[in-house]
Each structure stands twice: as C-alpha cells, then as structure tokens.
C-alpha cells in the first residue's frame, strides 16, 4: 500500500487537555478529521458491525445504547450514549482499567463530515511513559483506515503488521507521535518529557528500540 504520508498526517487535528474525572487527575486526548462523504455514510461506517471490520477490526456484541461490545483482541465496554448521526459514547475497559470514549459527527460543509473522538483516562505511569500518543497514534491509524475505506470501499483492509513495519507505516507512526508530542506540549507538558514519550510510543508501535537524545 502506498499513500501520501504527509497528506494524511496533515489532515488530522490533535489536542490534549488535563482535567478531572471522578475527582481524579485525568487526560483528554482528542483527534478530528474531515471525510469526503455523507453524514449517513460515515455514521454507517463507524457503527455497522458488518462494515467496521473493513477498516478497523471485528467488533461483536450489542451495538446499541446500553449494550456490551467486544473488540477482537482488545477492549470491551458498554455503550453509554447514542444519538444517531451525531454522537455515541462508551466505556473502554482494557487490562483492568476503565477509560471513556466520546465520538461525534458533524456536517463540515462542502460535502464533507467531521469525525471527532475524545479518549479520557486517569493519569497513570503508563501516561508518563507514553503520553497521549499511546491512544492517539492507535486512533489515528484507525482514522487512516477509515479514510482509505471511504475512498476505496472495495479495497481490502491493509495488514496492520505489514503497515507498521513498512517505510510509509513507520513514517506515519513517527509523524503521528511527533504530532501528539506537540499537542501535549501545547497543553503544558514539559517538552523533554513529551518528546521522550513520543519516542517510546513510536518504538511501541513499530517494534523498534526507542531512540535516545
């Protein structure tokens, strides 16, 4: 698979916020991107269990308000809000921890729709080591898969491991990590810590040893 790495990186808007959740320090990692499609098509792409595996992975369960879902080999949780064509929310339960995901869709004009996702989690040593890129890079690769699917719906989904170890994949992951470091610094994170976390994140996703400075 060949694609314009810089174009896809540049299409993403990234932000980080430090906040409280249930009275405890937390972080909110938000990414958004516009897609050239209709609101109905994008909603179907991100909520239809038969279509989601074509750009993401298999999601089973009851994909409705109050239902439980399971992402194959990853998180599970409960769908806590659902407003068709506009918004849904869910708990993200993985490794004994719980975090929270909000997804919003909005007409962006000129035949495009904006998809925004916020992943909120309590601060932890995991955050100290990887920063916002831990979830940000993963979600950004999901948005990339969605963009490719919407542009070429009949194409097969790229193999994740092949992508992560390819030259384009490594460049995309590194660029995304750097983008999340910049967003973290803008939120007030110490620049040296943010960049170290970005290097750790890149190494995690590519399987290579983190570079040191």
C-alpha positions in Angstrom: 0.0 0.0 0.0 1.3 3.4 -1.0 -0.2 6.7 0.1 0.8 10.3 0.8 2.0 10.2 4.4 2.2 13.9 4.9 -1.3 14.5 3.5 -2.8 12.1 6.0 -0.8 13.4 8.9 -1.8 17.0 7.9 -5.5 16.1 7.8 -5.6 15.3 11.5 -6.3 17.8 14.2 -4.9 16.8 17.6 -5.4 18.3 21.1 -4.7 17.3 24.7 -6.3 18.6 27.9 -5.6 18.0 31.5 -8.8 17.7 33.5 -10.5 15.7 36.3 -12.6 12.6 36.0 -14.5 11.4 39.1 -12.4 13.8 41.2 -9.1 12.4 39.9 -6.5 13.8 37.6 -7.1 12.7 34.0 -6.2 13.5 30.4 -8.4 14.0 27.4 -6.9 13.1 24.0 -9.0 14.5 21.1 -8.5 13.9 17.4 -10.7 15.0 14.5 -10.6 14.7 10.7 -12.9 15.6 7.9 -14.0 12.9 5.4 -15.5 13.5 1.9 -18.7 11.6 2.4 -22.2 12.0 3.7 -23.3 12.0 7.3 -25.3 8.9 6.8 -22.4 7.0 5.2 -19.9 7.9 7.8 -22.3 7.0 10.6 -22.9 3.6 9.0 -19.1 3.1 8.6 -18.5 3.6 12.3 -21.5 1.9 13.8 -22.3 -1.0 11.4 -20.8 -4.3 12.8 -20.6 -5.7 9.3 -18.8 -2.7 7.9 -16.4 -1.8 10.8 -14.0 -4.8 10.2 -13.4 -3.5 6.6 -11.4 -0.6 8.1 -10.9 -1.3 11.8 -11.3 -4.8 13.3 -14.0 -7.2 14.3 -16.4 -5.8 17.0 -19.0 -8.1 18.4 -21.8 -7.7 20.9 -24.9 -5.5 21.1 -24.0 -2.2 19.3 -26.9 -0.2 20.8 -27.5 2.0 23.8 -26.8 0.0 27.0 -25.2 -2.9 25.0 -21.9 -4.5 25.7 -19.3 -4.7 22.9 -16.0 -6.6 22.5 -13.2 -5.5 20.1 -11.4 -8.6 19.0 -8.1 -8.9 20.9 -8.6 -5.5 22.5 -11.0 -3.6 24.7 -14.6 -4.2 25.7 -17.2 -2.0 27.4 -20.7 -0.6 27.5 -22.3 1.9 25.1 -23.4 4.7 27.4 -24.9 7.2 24.9 -26.2 7.1 21.3 -27.7 9.9 19.2 -28.0 8.6 15.6 -26.0 10.6 13.0 -24.5 12.7 15.8 -22.8 11.1 18.8 -22.1 8.0 20.8 -20.1 7.3 23.9 -18.7 4.1 25.6 -16.6 2.8 28.3 -13.2 1.4 27.3 -12.2 -1.5 29.5 -8.8 -3.0 29.0 -6.2 -4.6 31.2 -8.2 -4.0 34.4 -8.5 -0.2 33.7 -11.5 1.8 32.6 -11.4 4.9 30.4 -14.0 6.7 28.3 -14.5 7.4 24.6 -16.8 10.0 23.0 -17.4 10.1 19.2 -19.1 13.0 17.5 -20.1 13.6 13.8 -20.9 17.0 12.3 -21.5 18.4 8.8 -18.4 20.2 7.8 -19.8 21.7 4.6 -18.6 21.3 1.0 -19.7 17.6 1.0 -17.6 16.5 4.0 -18.2 15.4 7.5 -16.1 15.9 10.6 -15.4 13.0 12.9 -14.1 13.8 16.4 -13.1 11.3 19.1 -12.1 12.1 22.7 -10.5 9.4 24.8 -10.4 10.3 28.5 -8.3 8.3 31.0 -7.0 8.8 34.5 -3.3 9.8 34.7 -1.0 6.9 35.4 2.6 5.7 35.0 1.5 4.5 31.5 0.8 8.1 30.6 4.1 9.2 32.0 5.9 6.7 29.7 3.9 7.1 26.5 1.9 10.3 26.8 -1.1 11.0 24.6 0.3 9.0 21.6 -0.4 5.8 23.4 -4.1 6.1 22.4 -3.7 9.0 19.9 -1.5 7.1 17.4 -3.7 4.0 17.6 -6.9 6.0 17.0 -5.1 8.0 14.3 -4.3 4.7 12.4 -7.9 3.8 12.8 -8.9 7.1 11.2 -6.4 6.4 8.4 -8.0 3.0 7.8 -11.4 4.7 7.7 -10.2 7.3 5.2 -8.8 4.6 2.9 -12.0 2.6 3.2 -14.2 5.6 2.4 -12.0 6.5 -0.6 -11.9 2.9 -1.9 -14.6 0.9 -0.2 -14.0 -2.2 -2.3 -10.3 -2.4 -1.4 -9.2 -5.0 1.2 -8.1 -3.6 4.6 -4.2 -3.3 4.8 -2.5 -5.8 7.1 -1.7 -3.9 10.3 1.7 -5.6 10.9 2.9 -5.1 7.4 1.8 -1.5 7.5 3.6 -0.8 10.9 6.9 -2.3 9.6 6.8 -0.6 6.1 8.6 2.6 5.3 5.4 4.5 4.9 3.9 3.0 8.1 7.0 3.9 10.2 6.9 7.4 8.8 3.2 7.8 9.6 3.6 6.4 13.1 6.6 8.6 13.8 4.9 11.7 12.4 1.8 10.9 14.4 3.8 10.5 17.6 5.5 13.8 17.0 2.2 15.5 16.4 0.9 14.2 19.7 4.1 15.4 21.4 3.4 18.9 20.0 -0.2 18.7 21.3 1.0 17.6 24.7 3.5 20.4 24.9 0.8 22.9 23.9 -1.3 21.5 26.9 1.5 22.3 29.3 3.6 19.1 29.4 7.3 19.5 29.8 8.8 19.5 26.3 11.6 17.0 27.1 9.1 14.6 28.7 6.6 14.9 25.8 9.3 14.1 23.2 10.6 11.2 25.2 7.1 9.8 25.5 6.7 10.2 21.7 9.9 8.2 21.1 8.6 5.5 23.4 5.2 5.5 21.5 6.9 5.2 18.1 9.0 2.3 19.3 5.9 0.6 20.8 4.0 0.7 17.5 6.9 -0.1 15.2 8.6 -2.7 17.4 11.9 -0.9 17.3 14.0 0.4 20.1 13.3 3.9 21.2 15.9 6.5 20.2 17.6 8.4 22.9 18.9 12.0 22.9 
